Amino acid sequence: MVEEEQYGLYRYRWVVLGAFMVIGALTQLMWLNYASITSTTGAGASHLVGVADIMHVSTFKITQLANVITLLYIPISIPAGIVIDRKGFRYAVMIGAVFTAAFSFLRLFTGNYALVFIGMIGIGIGQPFVLNAITKMVAAWFPTDESALATGIATLSLFLGMIIALALTPELLKVFGDNMTGLRWLILAYSIVATGGAVLFWMFAKAKPPKPPKRTEQELQEEGAAINWASFRKIFKLYDFKLLCTIMFIGNGAIVGIFQLIDQILKPKQISSTTSGLIGAVMVIAGVIGCVVLPSLSDKFRRRKPFIVLSALVGIPTMFLLAQLSSVAQIYIVSVVTGFFLFAAYPLVLTMTEETTGHGLTGTATSILLLLGNLGGVVITLVMEGLKTATGGANNSFYWSMIFLVLLFVVALVCSLLLREKNARFGNDVDASASGGSAGSGTLGQSG
């Protein structure tokens, strides 16, 4: 009876999740705004003048518009996490949404590269406030036995934003015109959408339900945790958290490295840039499916570790096969498997992090985790390029770079096997959620 009065489960949680997904997708859309229209491509009807030529700058400068966001994640991530833990996910996401929308308009000055770059810096500052809030939002609204699924769906929005940015942007630029005026119309359209997304989130994303969802006892004990230097030390003393950091560094770093270098990796195999792009798209689409399927199974079986182990294990043969294979059809198949398992590991690691550190510190812990993930992307990409230069020979082959990724996934596998998943995280507390949630079920009113 006490549990029925203390906990609630509201259908409105899906509305909050949907509002968050809009902002999450928009952050990725803005990040990759210029990625698919950087250079002039095609001929005849398929001809498209790239942003570099439209703005009269080098392709390197246009590439830096996306890179600056990745680099900014590193210094902004932990401050964003502290804000999330102190003020809540809604407060933090609104900061990110406002930065994303406001600074997007600054990019309308397409003739001035410095102002466009400042616009991307503002968008980059806002991004960690959104992405680092995933686990805090899930913990505030969803019970433990829905955590992985909710985190997976929230993560799915990030990949959908990437797909929209890469697939829709060239077509829109063709519609508006591949010139300075057309580029301004494209930026204006995206900026208006970002503003609408911020307003939508402000209207529909409530900070918390009237009654909290049923979470595990360990997390409830951490609810009032203080955010200070002592809490940082406490987080880093957690055995499982250190292993999860290593797994994220390797997994996210490998994915970033593959996507940034996929054209160069496949070019020595006589695979065109167009086909390389399609292979990357197939990998992302498979990852979107994986982010729903594996977290759902994780919640069903009430286990995280086996699925993280499986994802790390799959990374070993798939990286080796991507190094060895030259057949386009075979590479497509391997890419599907790679995307399905590696992308799905992302929400699973985030979920286990939240369950390891507790709700009170999950924003800070997630920020540390994602900081290391982005750092892994920078470091592993540089190492892959360095190995290619040292060992690539006349064909500029990335063979040994891919073997390097194989070795990294062996390390990730060992770390995942060493994780200690306690059944107490799920146990009877989760079984009781049905009765605890039924009393609070229904559509949320004005409370919260």
N, C-alpha and C positions, 0 to 999 in steps of 0.2 A: 504494500500500500504506500509506503514511504517512497519507493522508487517510482511508482505511478505519478505521484505528486511532484517529484523532483525532475524527471526527465520528460522530454517531448520529442516527437518526430513529425515534422510538418512538410506537407507537399510543396510549400513555398520554397523549400531548399533548392528545388530544381530551377525556380525562377532566378534565385540568386546566382546559381551556377551558370545559367544561361547568360545573365548580365556580365558576369566575370569573363565568360568565354568571348564575348564581343570585344572587350578591351584587350584580352590576351591576343586575339587574332589581329587586332589593329596594330599592336606593337610590332608584330612580325611583318605585317604589310608595310609599315613605315620603314622598318629596318632594311628590307629587300626592295624598296621602292624602285631603285635604279638598277638593280642587279641584272635583270633580263633585257634592259634597253641601254646598256652601257655603250656598246659599239654599233656602228652601222653594219647591217647584215642584209643578205639576200640580194636579189636582182629582179627587175621587172615588177610584177604585182606583189611579190613578197619583200620588196625592198623597204627597209626601214632605217631612217637616219637615227643614229644613236645619240644619247644625251651628251656624250663627250664632244661630238661634232656640233650639236645644237648650242651648247654652252661655250664652245671654242676652248676647251681644256683637254688635257690628256686623259686617257682611259684610267691611268694610275690615280689621278685625282678623283675621278668618279668612284673608283673602287674604295678609296679612303672614306667616302661618305658612309659606307656600310661598316668598314673596319673600325671607325671611331666609336661606334656603338658597342661593338664587342670589347674594345679596350676600356671604355668607360665603365663597363659592368664590374670590372675588378675593384676600382676604388669606391664605387657607389654602393656595392652590394651589401656590405656589413652595416653601414649607416641606415640603409633602407630596411634591413632586417630589424634593427633596433626600433625604428619607427613603427614597424608592423607589430612588434611585440608590445610596445608601450601604448599605441593608439588604436590598434586593431586593423584588420585587413581592409575594411571599407575606407578608412581615413587614408591609408597608404595607396590603395588603388586609385582613389580620386586624385591624389597628387600625381601619380603616373599618367592618368587619363588627361588631366589638365596640361601637363607638360607636353604630352604627345600631340594634343590638338593645337595648343597655342603656338608651339614652335614649328609645327607643320606649315602654318601660314607664312612663316618667315621664308620658306623655300620658294614662295611665289616670285621672289626677286631672282629669277633664273639667270639673269645677265650678270649677277654678282656672286661669284663662287664663294667668297668669304661669308656672305650672309646665308647662303644655302648650307655651308658647313656648320655655322653657328646653329642653324635650325636643326641639323642632325645631332649636334651636341645636346641640345635641349631634349630632343626625343630620346637620346641615349641616357640622359639623367633620369628620365621618367620610367624607362623600361624595368629596372630592378624593383621598383616599388610595386609593379604589377606582377612580374613573374615570381618574385620571392614570396608573394602573399598566397600562393596556391594552397599550401598545406594549412595555413592559418584559416583560410576561408573554409576548407573542408572540415577542419576540426571544430569550427564554430557551428556548422550546420548539419554535418553528417555523422551518424553513428559509426563506431569502429568497423562494423561488418559491411559498410559501404565505402570505406575510406579509399581503398585502392581503385575502385571503379570511378568514384567521383574525381579523384586525382587524375586518373587516366583520361576521363572525358575533358577535364580542364586542360590537360596537356595536349589533347587532340586539337583543341582550338588553335594552339600555337602552330602546329603543322598545317592546319587548314589555311591559316594566315600566310604561311610561306608559299603554299600552292597557289593561292589567289594572287599573291604578289608576282610570282614567276609566270603564271599562265595568263592572267587578265591584263597586266600592265602593257605588254606589247600591243594587244588588240585595242585597248583604249587609246593608246598613243596614235595608232592608225586612224581611229575614228576622229579624234580631235585634231590630228595633223602633226606630222613629225617635224615640227618647227618650234620656234620659241613660244609662239602664241598657244599652240597645241599643248606644249609641255606645261605651260601655266594652267591651262584648263584641267589637265590631268591632276596636277598638284592641288588645285582648288577643289576638285571632286573628292580626292582622298581626304583633304583637310575638313571638308564639310561632313564627311562620313565619320571622321575621328571626333568631331565636335558632337555629332548626334550620338555617338557611342558613349561619350562622357556624360551627356545629359541622361541617356537611358540608364546608365549605371547608377547615377545619382538618384534617379527616381525609384528604381526597383531593387537595388542591392541594399538590403537592411543589414546592419552590423551583426545582429544576433537574434535568435528566436526568443520568444518569451521564456521558454524552458530549454535548457541545453540538451543536445542529443546524448544518448547513452554511450559513454566512452569507457575505456578501461581504467581500472583503479590506479595504475601507474601514472597515467596521464593526468587524472584528477588531482593527484598529489602534487603535480608540478604546476597546477593552475596559477598559483600566486607567486611563481618564481620571479625574482628580481632580475632586471637587465643591467648588469654592471660587469666590471672586469672579473669579478669572482665567478660570475655565471659563464663567462668565456672559458675560464680555466676548467670549470666543471664540465662544460660541453666537450672540451678536448681530452678530458680524462676518460670519457666514455669509450670503452673498448670497441663496441659495434660502430659508433660514429666515425672513428678513425678508419675503420675498414670501408665504410660506405663512402667516405671522402676519396679514398684511393680508387674505388670502383667507379665513382663519378668522374674523377680526373681522367681515367683511362677511357671509359665508355664514351663520354661526351667529347673528349679530345679526339678519339678515333673517328667519330661520326663527322665532326667539324672538318678534320683533315681530309677525309674522303670526299666530302661535298665541295670543299674549296679547291681540291686538286683533281676531281674526277675526270675532267677533260684531259688533263695531262697524264693521268694514270692510264687512260684507255687509248690515247692517241698512238703510242708505240704498237698497239695491237691492231692498228689500221681501222679504228672505230671513229666515226665522224663526231664533230661537236654536237650536232643535232641528236644523234643517237645517244651520246653520253648524257645529254640533258634529259632525254626520255628515260634512260636507265635510272638517273637520279630521281626523277618524278615517280617512277614505279616503286623505288625504295621508300620514298616518303609515304605514298599511298598505302603500301603494305604496313608501314609503321603506324599509320592512323588506325588501321584495323587492329593491329597488335595492341595498341593502347587501350582498346576496349575489351578485347578478348582475354588477354592474360590477366589484367587486373580483376576482371569479373571472376575468373577461375581462382585467383588468389583470395578474393573475398569468400567465394563459395567454400573453399577448402580451409579457409582461415589460416593461411600460411603465406609468408612473403619469401623466405629464404630459398625454397626449391625453385621458384620461378626466376629469381635473380641468378642462382647457380646455372640454370638452364640457359639463360641469355648469355652469360659469360662463356659457357661451354660452346654454344653455337658460334660465337665470335671467332673461335680458333680455326675451325675448318673453312668458314666462309671467307675469312681474310686470306687464307692460304689459296683457296680456289680463285679468288679475284686476282691473285698474283699469277696463278698458273694458266688460267683459261684464256682462250682467244676467241672462242665461239660466242657470237652476240646472243644467241638463244640461251646458251648455258649461263652467260653472265646475267641475263635477265632473271633466270630462275634463282640464281644465287643471291641476286639483289633483293628479290622478294623475301627470301628467308632471312637475309641480313636485316632488312628494314623491320620485318615483323617482330623479331626477337629483341634487337638492340634498342629500337625506339621504345618498346614496351617496358624495358628495364627502367627507363627514366621515371615514370610515375611510381613504380614499385620501390625504387630507392628513396624517392621523396616520402612515400608513405611510411616506410620503415624508419626513416629519420625522425618523422614526427612521433612515431610510437616509441622511439628510443629516447628522445630528449624530453618529451612531454609537451603538452599544449602551450604552456607558459613561455617556453623558449623556442618554439618551432620556427618563428620568423627569423630569429638570429641564426639558428642552426641551418635552415634552408638557405639563407644568404651565404653562409660560409661554404656550403655544399656547392651552390651554383657558381660562386666565385671561383672555386677550384675547378669546376667543370669548364668554365670559360677560359681559365688559365691553361687548362689541359689542351683546349682547342688551339691556343696560340703556340704553346710549347711543342706539342706533337706535330702540328703542321710544319713548323720550322725544322724539326728533326727529320721529318719525311723529305722535305726539300733538300736538306743537307746530305742525307744518305743518297738521294738520287744524284746529286752533283758528284759525290765521291765514288759511287758505284754504277751509275747509270750507263756509262760508256757512250758509244756513238748513237745509240737508240734512245738515250734519255729515259731509260726504263726505271719504273718505280718498284721493280721486283723486290729489292731488298728492303725498301721502305714498307712494303706490305708484309714481309716476313717480320719486320720490327713490330708491326701491329699484332701479328700472331703471338709473339713473345709477350707483348703487353697484356693480351687477353688471357694468357696462361697465368700471369700475375693476378689479374682480376678474378679468375676462376678460383685460385688459391684463397684470395681474400673472401670471396663469397662463401666458400666452404667453411671458413673460420667464423662466419657470422653466428651469433648465438640468438636464435629466435626462441623466446620463452613462450610456452603455451599459455602462461598466465595473462599474456596480453589479450588473449581472446577468451578462452575458458568460459566459465559460467556467466561472466558479466555480459558477454555478447548474447548468449542464449536468453538472457533475461530482457534483452532490448525490445523484444516483441511486446511483452507486457508493459514494459516501462514506456514504450513509445506510443502505445495505443491510446493512452489517456490524453496525450497531447497531439494526436493526429488531427489533420484537418488543414484548411487553408489559413494562413497567417493573417491576422487582422492588423490593427494599427500598432500593436505592440512591437517592440524590438527595433 
